[in-house]
Amino acid sequence: MNRRRFLLSSALAAPFSARAQSLPLVGWMHIGLASANVRNIEGFQAGLADAGFVAGRNVRVDYRWADNRYEALDEMAAEFVARKVTVIAAIGSSAVMPARRATSTIPIVFTSAEDPVEAGLVTRFNRPSENVTGITYFSGLMGPKLLELTSEIIPGSTPLAVLVNPRAAPTAAEVRQFHAAGEALRRRVLVLAAVTEDEIETAFRLASGEGAGAM
């Protein structure tokens, strides 16, 4: 059986073996908006069903959304720990570290677009750290490829700008990848950080002022 599914299934089944009075509770954490992640919820529910768990029948799921407010993730994690949830589902790299800071005992199962070792989510692929495990689809590695394609579209020696979110967990790893890609392309890469709309506008002005050919 897949290790991630085994961990989730074992965590959910444990209260039944102990004849607990209430259903096991999954605490779901996500940085984004519920309205933008309908398919994520459907996929999660389908995965639970494949493992024999149906919400309201033999498991409960508390879906929490940060609405793009990073500070809310720590509050969610602390609340889940206080409620002694059975397992925390940390969806996306940004949700994993707040969950890890909040507990070293409650199982945390994550999904991440980045290299989880590089991002510091786990120490090794084959034996993830302590109470944390999950899956990654490595979409973060597409960044250097996007830079390469941009360089083909905008040939020459003009700088290329990259906009990153400094509050996202894997940003440091992404920045290193972009600079390495720029060296390989022999192009100067401007890495500009922004979170708010005003910061994004400022980043575009800076990129224009530096003569960037593309963002």
Backbone hydrogen bonds, N-H to C=O, Kabsch-Sander energy under -0.5 kcal/mol:
donor,donor_aa,acceptor,acceptor_aa,energy
6,F,2,N,-2.6
7,L,3,R,-2.5
8,L,4,R,-2.2
9,S,5,R,-3.1
10,S,6,F,-3.0
11,A,7,L,-2.4
12,L,8,L,-2.1
13,A,9,S,-2.4
14,A,10,S,-1.7
16,F,13,A,-0.9
17,S,13,A,-1.5
18,A,14,A,-1.5
19,R,16,F,-1.5
20,A,15,P,-3.0
26,V,60,R,-2.7
27,G,25,L,-0.5
27,G,87,V,-2.5
28,W,26,V,-0.7
28,W,62,D,-2.5
29,M,89,A,-2.8
30,H,64,R,-0.9
31,I,91,I,-0.6
36,A,33,L,-0.7
37,N,34,A,-1.6
41,I,37,N,-1.9
42,E,38,V,-2.3
43,G,39,R,-2.5
44,F,40,N,-2.3
45,Q,41,I,-2.7
46,A,42,E,-2.2
47,G,43,G,-2.2
48,L,44,F,-2.3
49,A,45,Q,-2.4
50,D,46,A,-2.2
51,A,47,G,-1.3
52,G,49,A,-1.6
53,F,48,L,-2.9
56,G,59,V,-3.0
57,R,54,V,-2.2
58,N,54,V,-2.1
59,V,54,V,-0.9
60,R,24,P,-2.7
62,D,26,V,-2.9
63,Y,61,V,-0.8
64,R,28,W,-1.8
64,R,62,D,-0.5
66,A,30,H,-2.5
67,D,32,G,-2.0
68,N,31,I,-3.6
69,R,66,A,-1.4
70,Y,68,N,-0.7
72,A,69,R,-1.3
73,L,69,R,-0.5
73,L,70,Y,-1.3
74,D,70,Y,-0.6
75,E,71,E,-1.0
76,M,72,A,-2.4
77,A,73,L,-2.5
78,A,74,D,-2.3
79,E,75,E,-2.1
80,F,76,M,-2.6
81,V,77,A,-2.3
82,A,78,A,-2.2
83,R,79,E,-2.0
84,K,81,V,-1.1
85,V,80,F,-1.9
86,T,25,L,-2.2
87,V,25,L,-1.3
88,I,107,P,-2.8
89,A,27,G,-2.8
89,A,87,V,-0.5
90,A,88,I,-0.8
90,A,109,V,-1.8
91,I,29,M,-2.6
91,I,89,A,-0.9
92,G,90,A,-0.7
92,G,111,T,-1.8
95,A,92,G,-1.4
96,V,92,G,-0.7
96,V,93,S,-0.9
97,M,93,S,-0.9
99,A,95,A,-1.4
100,R,96,V,-2.6
101,R,97,M,-2.6
102,A,98,P,-1.3
103,T,99,A,-1.5
108,I,131,N,-3.0
109,V,88,I,-2.6
110,F,133,T,-2.1
111,T,90,A,-1.5
112,S,135,I,-1.6
119,A,115,D,-2.4
120,G,117,V,-1.1
121,L,116,P,-2.4
122,V,116,P,-1.4
132,V,129,S,-3.2
133,T,108,I,-2.3
135,I,110,F,-2.2
137,Y,112,S,-1.9
140,G,113,A,-3.0
141,L,138,F,-1.4
142,M,139,S,-1.9
143,G,140,G,-1.4
145,K,141,L,-0.6
146,L,142,M,-2.6
147,L,143,G,-2.1
148,E,144,P,-2.1
149,L,145,K,-2.4
150,T,146,L,-2.5
151,S,147,L,-2.1
152,E,148,E,-1.5
153,I,149,L,-2.0
154,I,150,T,-2.7
160,L,188,R,-2.5
161,A,214,A,-3.0
162,V,190,L,-3.2
164,V,162,V,-0.5
164,V,192,L,-2.6
168,A,165,N,-1.5
171,T,168,A,-1.4
174,E,170,P,-2.1
175,V,171,T,-2.7
176,R,172,A,-1.8
177,Q,173,A,-2.0
178,F,174,E,-2.5
179,H,175,V,-2.4
180,A,176,R,-2.3
181,A,177,Q,-2.4
182,G,178,F,-2.4
183,E,179,H,-2.2
184,A,180,A,-2.0
185,L,181,A,-1.9
186,R,182,G,-0.9
187,R,182,G,-2.6
190,L,160,L,-2.7
190,L,188,R,-0.5
191,V,189,V,-0.7
192,L,162,V,-3.3
192,L,190,L,-0.7
194,A,164,V,-2.3
200,I,196,T,-2.0
201,E,197,E,-2.3
202,T,198,D,-2.2
203,A,199,E,-2.3
204,F,200,I,-2.0
205,R,201,E,-1.9
206,L,202,T,-2.5
207,A,203,A,-2.5
208,S,204,F,-2.4
209,G,205,R,-2.6
210,E,206,L,-1.7
211,G,208,S,-1.4
212,A,207,A,-2.7
213,G,159,P,-3.0
214,A,159,P,-0.6
